[in-house]
Amino acid sequence: MKWFSAIAVLIAVLWSSAGLAEDMKQSLGALPLTLEAKIPLGAVSGRIDHMALDMQRQRLFVAELGNDSVGVVSLSERKVIHSIDGLKEPQGLGYVPSTDTLYIANAGDGSVRLYDGTNYTLREQLDLKEDADNIRVDPNANQVFVGYGGGAIAVIDVGTRRRVLDIALKGHPESFQLARDGQRIFVNVPTSREVAVVDRGAGKQAGQWDLRYHGNFPMTLDEQNQRVLVGFRSPPRLAAYSMQDGAPLASIEICGDTDDIFFDARRSRVYVSCGEGLIDVLELRDHGYERVARIPTSPGSRTALFNSEQDRLFLAVRETPVEPAGIWIFRPNP
């Protein structure tokens, strides 16, 4: 009967292994983000900053700050199809479909350069003099907003391609977000440790929220729950504030050196990309947040772009000794 016992043990082991494999499969399938593709950027060195998307042509624009270039990536072909060179530390990008124009904000010379979306020729250059940074596009108002200098947001008219207004702030603006109501702009100002609230109708700052933590660089809006989500670097935390009055609502520890935060309204999730080489995935639970996954990426990869129409998270991965520069595409689950 020894042979029978041996067979029984073998069957039990195989059954157990199959069950373990299935458990692992389910566990992997339950991850909130799945790495779908890696698109190499080629010979791109140094820091990579923000991105913009052209939905119609399925193009992703990538600010290759350390390379003084902007890469144009075809998402359908999964490859780089063009490079705009000769820039000065490009940081913020904005694409305007109505005029087929790419806006590039340059930290090195403070310029905002406007490029034709078809042949990539330079159409216009606006001089903001110092540290042109984040860009936001409001297609309804036909305006482009650019944070720059020691404390201002420039408002550019899409039709005339001219700066029509400067909104003064108390320090250099990092991430800022346009409220859907068209009336407010929420602005991270790390040097004064505040969120500035801008009245768009009046064209000036109308309020401020003093913050408990330091290094408030990234920001996103959760409009369905009327929250402003702010990421901090010291200590590494995400905090939620009421859109109405700035009242603190919740906070949670996050990965280090964050530079981008996005809210996935379909799943009530928050994606936090960090230079530590991680993406934190948080979910809204009751009135607070719970981390449901911490996904390893690559050191220095702190900028990302989430697009709800594409339902994809794009991560800019800078070159390291073990990883080439590229764009990693993550698919949310389920």
C-alpha positions in Angstrom: 0.0 0.0 0.0 3.1 2.2 0.2 2.8 3.0 -3.5 -0.9 4.1 -3.0 0.1 6.4 -0.1 2.8 7.9 -2.2 0.4 8.6 -5.0 -2.1 10.1 -2.6 0.5 12.4 -1.2 1.6 13.4 -4.7 -2.0 14.2 -5.7 -2.4 16.2 -2.5 0.7 18.2 -3.3 -0.3 18.9 -6.9 -3.8 19.9 -5.7 -2.3 22.2 -3.1 0.1 23.7 -5.7 -2.7 24.3 -8.1 -4.7 26.0 -5.4 -1.8 28.1 -4.5 -1.2 29.1 -8.1 -4.9 30.0 -8.5 -4.7 32.1 -5.3 -1.7 33.9 -6.7 -3.5 34.4 -10.0 -6.5 35.9 -8.2 -4.2 38.0 -6.1 -2.4 39.4 -9.2 -5.7 39.9 -11.0 -7.0 41.9 -8.0 -4.2 44.4 -8.2 -5.7 47.9 -8.9 -3.1 48.6 -11.7 -1.7 46.2 -14.3 1.4 47.2 -16.3 0.2 46.9 -19.9 3.2 48.2 -21.9 6.6 49.9 -21.8 7.4 52.4 -24.6 11.1 53.3 -24.9 11.9 57.0 -25.3 15.3 56.4 -26.8 18.4 58.4 -25.9 16.7 60.6 -23.3 18.7 61.3 -20.1 17.9 63.3 -17.0 14.7 64.3 -15.4 11.4 63.9 -17.1 8.5 66.2 -16.2 4.9 66.5 -17.2 2.8 65.1 -20.1 -0.1 66.0 -22.3 -2.4 64.0 -24.5 -3.9 64.4 -28.0 -6.9 62.1 -27.9 -7.8 62.4 -31.6 -4.4 61.3 -32.9 -3.5 59.1 -29.9 -0.3 61.1 -29.2 1.3 61.5 -25.9 3.6 64.5 -25.4 6.4 64.1 -22.9 8.5 67.0 -21.4 12.1 65.6 -21.3 13.4 68.4 -19.1 16.9 67.1 -18.6 17.2 66.5 -22.4 15.8 69.9 -23.4 13.3 68.1 -25.6 9.7 67.0 -25.9 9.0 63.5 -27.1 6.0 62.7 -29.2 4.8 59.2 -28.6 2.2 57.3 -30.8 0.1 55.3 -28.4 -1.4 53.2 -31.2 2.1 52.3 -32.6 3.7 52.2 -29.2 6.7 54.2 -30.3 8.3 57.7 -30.5 7.4 59.4 -33.7 9.0 62.8 -33.3 11.2 64.9 -31.0 11.0 68.7 -30.5 14.5 69.7 -29.7 16.3 73.0 -28.7 14.1 73.7 -25.7 15.1 75.1 -22.4 14.2 72.7 -19.6 10.6 72.0 -20.6 8.3 71.4 -17.7 4.6 71.9 -18.4 2.7 70.9 -21.5 -0.8 71.6 -22.8 -2.5 70.6 -26.0 -5.4 72.6 -27.4 -7.3 70.5 -30.0 -9.4 73.4 -31.3 -6.3 75.1 -32.8 -4.1 71.9 -33.0 -1.5 73.7 -30.8 1.0 72.3 -28.3 2.0 74.7 -25.5 5.4 74.1 -23.9 6.5 75.9 -20.7 10.3 76.2 -20.3 11.9 76.7 -16.9 15.3 77.6 -18.4 14.3 80.8 -20.1 10.7 81.4 -18.9 9.2 81.1 -22.4 6.0 79.5 -23.5 6.4 78.1 -27.0 3.5 77.3 -29.2 4.0 74.5 -31.8 1.8 73.4 -34.7 0.3 70.0 -33.9 0.7 68.8 -37.5 4.2 69.7 -38.5 5.7 70.7 -35.1 6.8 74.1 -36.3 7.1 77.0 -33.9 4.0 79.3 -34.2 4.6 81.7 -31.3 6.8 82.4 -28.3 5.6 84.2 -25.2 8.2 85.5 -22.7 7.2 85.0 -19.1 10.9 85.8 -18.1 11.3 83.1 -15.3 10.5 79.5 -14.6 7.5 78.8 -16.7 6.0 75.6 -15.2 2.7 73.9 -15.0 0.1 74.4 -17.7 -3.7 73.9 -17.6 -6.1 74.2 -20.5 -9.8 75.4 -20.2 -11.4 74.5 -23.6 -14.7 76.1 -22.5 -13.2 79.5 -21.9 -10.6 79.1 -24.7 -7.8 79.9 -22.3 -4.5 78.4 -21.3 -3.1 79.0 -17.8 0.7 78.9 -17.0 2.3 79.1 -13.6 5.6 81.0 -13.6 8.2 83.0 -11.8 8.2 84.1 -8.2 4.5 84.0 -7.9 2.0 84.3 -10.8 -0.3 82.5 -13.3 -0.4 83.9 -16.8 -3.7 83.6 -18.7 -3.3 83.2 -22.5 -6.2 83.6 -25.0 -6.3 80.7 -27.3 -7.6 82.7 -30.3 -5.1 85.6 -30.2 -2.2 83.6 -28.6 -1.6 86.6 -26.3 -1.3 86.9 -22.6 -4.4 88.7 -21.3 -4.0 88.6 -17.6 -1.5 87.9 -14.8 -2.8 86.5 -11.5 -0.4 87.5 -8.6 0.4 84.9 -5.9 2.7 84.9 -2.8 5.2 82.4 -4.3 6.0 80.2 -7.2 2.9 78.1 -8.1 3.4 74.3 -8.3 0.4 72.1 -9.3 -2.9 74.0 -9.7 -6.3 72.9 -10.7 -9.3 74.6 -12.5 -12.6 73.9 -10.8 -15.3 72.6 -13.0 -17.6 75.5 -12.1 -15.2 77.8 -14.0 -15.1 80.2 -11.1 -12.1 79.0 -9.0 -8.5 77.9 -9.3 -6.8 76.1 -6.4 -3.0 76.6 -6.4 -0.3 74.9 -4.4 2.3 77.5 -3.2 4.9 75.6 -1.2 7.1 78.5 -0.3 4.2 80.1 1.7 2.9 76.7 2.7 -0.6 77.4 1.5 -3.3 76.6 -1.1 -4.2 79.8 -2.8 -7.8 80.1 -3.9 -8.2 82.3 -7.0 -11.4 84.0 -8.1 -11.3 83.7 -11.9 -14.0 86.4 -12.4 -12.1 88.9 -10.3 -8.7 87.7 -11.7 -7.0 87.6 -8.3 -6.4 85.5 -5.2 -9.4 85.6 -3.0 -8.3 83.3 -0.2 -5.8 81.0 1.2 -5.7 77.8 3.3 -2.7 77.5 5.6 -1.3 74.0 5.6 0.1 71.8 8.4 2.7 69.9 6.3 5.6 71.0 4.0 6.3 70.5 0.3 2.8 70.7 -1.2 3.7 70.1 -4.8 1.0 67.8 -6.5 -2.7 68.4 -6.4 -5.9 67.0 -7.8 -9.6 67.6 -7.4 -12.3 65.1 -6.4 -15.3 67.1 -7.6 -17.9 64.4 -6.9 -17.0 64.6 -3.2 -16.1 68.3 -3.2 -12.5 67.7 -2.1 -9.1 69.2 -2.9 -6.4 66.5 -2.6 -2.9 67.7 -1.9 0.3 65.7 -1.8 3.2 66.6 0.6 6.8 65.6 0.6 7.7 66.5 4.2 6.4 64.3 5.7 5.1 62.2 2.8 1.3 62.5 3.1 -1.8 63.0 1.2 -4.4 65.4 2.7 -8.0 66.1 1.7 -9.6 69.5 2.1 -13.1 70.8 1.6 -13.5 72.6 -1.7 -15.9 75.0 0.0 -13.8 76.3 2.9 -10.5 74.4 3.0 -11.4 72.5 6.2 -9.1 69.5 6.7 -11.1 66.2 6.1 -8.6 63.4 6.1 -4.9 62.5 5.6 -2.8 59.4 5.0 0.9 58.5 4.7 2.1 58.1 1.1 5.3 57.2 -0.7 8.2 59.6 -0.8 9.0 62.4 -3.3 5.6 62.6 -4.9 5.0 64.9 -7.9 1.7 63.9 -9.3 -1.7 62.8 -7.9 -4.8 61.8 -9.9 -8.4 61.0 -8.9 -10.1 58.1 -10.7 -13.8 59.0 -10.3 -15.0 55.7 -11.8 -13.4 53.7 -9.0 -13.1 56.4 -6.3 -9.4 55.8 -6.3 -6.4 58.1 -5.9 -3.1 57.4 -7.8 0.1 58.8 -6.3 3.3 58.7 -8.3 6.5 59.0 -6.3 10.2 59.5 -7.1 10.9 56.9 -4.5 10.0 54.4 -7.2 6.5 53.6 -6.2 2.8 54.2 -7.1 0.4 54.3 -4.1 -3.2 53.4 -4.9 -5.6 54.8 -2.3 -9.4 54.2 -2.0 -12.0 56.4 -0.4 -13.4 54.6 2.6 -16.1 56.4 4.6 -14.5 59.8 5.1 -10.9 58.7 5.0 -8.5 56.8 2.7 -7.0 53.4 2.7 -3.9 52.3 0.7 -4.9 49.2 -1.3 -1.7 48.8 -3.2 1.9 50.0 -3.4 3.3 49.2 -6.8 7.1 49.3 -7.5 8.2 51.3 -10.5 11.7 52.8 -11.0 13.6 55.4 -8.9 13.1 59.0 -10.0 9.8 58.2 -11.8 7.6 60.7 -10.1 5.5 62.3 -12.9 2.5 60.6 -14.4 -0.8 61.4 -16.3 -4.1 59.7 -15.8 -6.7 60.0 -18.5 -10.3 58.9 -17.7 -11.3 58.5 -21.4 -8.4 56.3 -22.2 -8.7 54.8 -18.7 -5.0 54.5 -18.5 -2.2 55.8 -16.2 1.0 56.9 -18.0 4.2 57.0 -15.9 7.3 58.8 -17.1 10.3 56.6 -16.3 13.7 58.3 -16.3 16.9 56.6 -17.4 18.7 54.6 -14.6 21.6 52.2 -14.8 19.1 49.3 -15.0 16.1 50.9 -16.8 16.0 52.9 -20.0 13.9 56.1 -20.2 10.3 55.2 -21.2 6.6 55.5 -20.7 5.0 52.8 -18.7 1.3 52.3 -19.3 -0.9 51.0 -16.5 -4.4 49.7 -16.9 -6.8 50.1 -13.9 -8.6 47.0 -12.6 -11.4 46.1 -12.6 
